[in-house]
Amino acid sequence: MKINRTQKLVYTGLCIGIGLILPQFVKIIPVSNPGAILLPMHITVLLCGFICGWPYGAFCGVIVPLLASVLTGKPPLFPTGISMMFELGAYGALTGIIYLYTRGKIYLSLIGAMLGGRIVLGVVNTILFSFTDKAYGMAVFISGAFVTALPGIVIQIILIPLIVNNLRKSKIVAMNIG
């Protein structure tokens, strides 16, 4: 069974909605900047790339941080929101592309997309932060993209393959590999 265009649009809309709601729940966790630690928006974007393919995943990744910024003020649009739009857009696109070309290898697709998205984040932040008075270098990149985000990365590596495998087994969604 292959997912049709209407189903992909519905699943993408669902991922966008969850991507906007999930960070609101994460905010109640009593730590400083829980979104940067747990990465709730990333989960739905990565899932969208797996379920619907790269164009839908890319769209989901670009629109979720933009809508969140406009509707809630978090993340602030410049520079964080813009860099997240590029990062999450890359996550959604790369997940779908790698998943397609590896013929459904979930972990390889997930790790590849996570690394690729973080590279995009580093490049975009280097450009955006050059317009501000804030320093941005390799230490800041490593700290934000990997050290602070480590709990969220672990959650993604555990949770996303479980969800994708269960959706495939239950035949709620088809394996989107062609």
Secondary structure, DSSP 8 states (H G I E B T S, - for coil): ----HHHHHHHHHHHHHHHHHHHHHHTTSSSSSHHHHH-HHHHHHHHHHHHH-HHHHHHHHHHHHHHHHHHH--S-IIIIIHHHHHHHHHHHHHHHHHHHHTTS-HHHHHHHHHHHHHHHHHHHHHHHHTTSSS---HHHHHIIIIITTHHHHHHHHHHHHHHHHHHHHTTSS-----
